[in-house]
């Protein structure tokens, strides 16, 4: 399969609330097409060097903070803390998944906080980018979360 026909081919793998019309309409979850996703990646994710596993290479790039969560409750607390200012301001975030078949989505930061545990379901890892911001948050399934300022071009 090529990138063009595999990207977003499995929206059913998104967390349940993102596919539930009753919930997703209230939370304004938007699935992005390949072109839209690539534009956001160019402004955020692609400014960091990748590793062979698609995680980011933090030995070759600087970061501001690195934390680990132990369980889903700890994860929910952490994401609430990391996104609290964005949620209070009513800002949206993009979530890029480590699996190309799952489409990139944008949604209110408050929805990410409210559904933090569900966002762990698709795995294997993902990145959160507050739209228009200068921060990227990498979330790995081993519990490691890295927060970094996005380098200027």
C-alpha positions in Angstrom: 0.0 0.0 0.0 1.2 3.5 -0.7 1.0 6.4 1.7 -1.7 8.0 -0.3 -4.1 5.0 -0.1 -3.2 3.8 3.4 -3.4 7.2 5.2 -6.6 7.4 7.2 -7.9 4.0 5.9 -8.8 2.9 9.5 -10.8 5.6 11.2 -12.4 2.8 13.1 -9.2 2.6 15.1 -9.7 6.1 16.5 -10.9 6.3 20.2 -14.6 5.5 20.5 -15.7 9.0 21.3 -14.1 10.3 18.0 -16.4 7.9 16.0 -19.6 8.4 18.1 -21.5 11.0 16.2 -23.5 12.0 19.3 -20.2 12.7 21.2 -17.9 13.8 18.4 -20.3 16.5 17.2 -20.3 18.0 20.7 -16.6 17.8 20.8 -16.0 19.0 17.2 -13.6 16.2 16.2 -12.4 16.8 12.6 -10.6 14.1 10.7 -7.9 15.5 8.4 -7.1 14.5 4.9 -3.6 13.6 3.9 -2.8 17.1 2.6 -4.1 18.8 5.7 -2.2 16.4 7.9 1.0 16.9 6.1 0.6 20.7 6.4 0.3 20.5 10.2 3.2 18.0 10.4 5.4 20.4 8.5 4.6 23.1 11.1 5.3 20.8 14.1 6.2 17.1 14.0 8.5 17.2 11.0 10.8 19.8 12.6 12.2 17.1 14.8 14.5 14.2 13.8 12.8 10.8 13.8 14.2 7.5 15.0 13.8 4.2 13.1 10.6 3.5 15.1 9.0 6.9 14.1 9.4 8.2 17.7 11.4 11.4 17.8 15.1 11.4 18.4 15.5 13.4 21.6 19.3 12.7 21.6 19.5 14.8 18.5 17.0 17.5 19.5 16.4 19.5 22.6 13.3 19.3 24.8 11.8 21.2 27.7 10.4 18.5 29.9 10.2 14.8 30.1 7.8 12.9 32.3 6.5 9.4 32.8 3.0 8.2 33.7 2.5 4.9 35.6 -1.2 4.2 35.0 -4.2 5.7 33.2 -5.2 7.9 36.1 -1.7 9.3 36.2 -1.8 9.9 32.4 -5.2 11.7 32.8 -3.7 14.0 35.5 -0.6 14.7 33.3 -2.5 15.5 30.1 -4.9 17.8 32.1 -1.9 19.7 33.5 -0.1 19.9 30.1 -3.2 21.1 28.2 -5.0 23.1 31.0 -4.1 26.5 29.6 -5.2 25.5 26.0 -8.4 24.0 27.4 -9.3 27.1 29.4 -8.6 29.3 26.3 -10.9 27.1 24.1 -8.0 26.1 21.8 -7.9 23.1 19.5 -5.1 20.6 19.2 -4.1 18.1 16.5 -3.3 14.5 17.3 -1.0 12.6 15.0 -0.9 8.8 15.4 2.1 6.6 15.1 0.0 4.4 12.8 -0.5 6.0 9.3 -3.8 4.2 8.8 -5.3 6.3 11.6 -6.2 9.8 10.4 -4.9 12.8 12.1 -7.6 14.6 14.0 -8.2 18.1 15.4 -10.4 18.7 18.4 -10.8 21.0 21.4 -8.0 20.6 24.0 -10.8 20.2 26.6 -12.0 17.1 24.8 -8.5 15.6 25.0 -8.5 16.3 28.8 -12.0 14.8 29.2 -11.2 11.7 27.1 -7.5 11.2 28.1 -7.8 7.5 28.9 -9.6 6.7 25.6 -6.9 8.5 23.6 -4.4 5.8 24.8 -6.5 3.1 23.0 -5.2 3.3 19.4 -1.5 3.3 20.4 1.4 2.7 19.6 2.3 6.3 20.2 1.0 9.8 19.3 1.8 13.5 19.3 -0.3 16.4 20.4 0.2 19.7 18.8 -1.8 22.8 20.1 -2.8 24.5 16.9 -1.0 27.7 16.2 1.3 27.0 19.2 5.0 26.4 19.4 5.0 23.2 21.5 4.8 19.5 20.6 4.0 16.8 23.0 5.2 13.2 22.2 3.4 10.4 24.1 4.9 6.9 24.0 3.1 3.9 25.2 5.8 3.0 27.6 4.6 6.0 29.6 7.2 8.5 28.5 5.9 12.0 27.6 8.3 14.6 26.1 7.4 18.3 25.7 9.5 20.4 23.4 9.4 23.8 21.8 9.1 23.5 18.0 12.2 24.7 16.3 11.9 27.6 13.9 12.6 26.9 10.3 
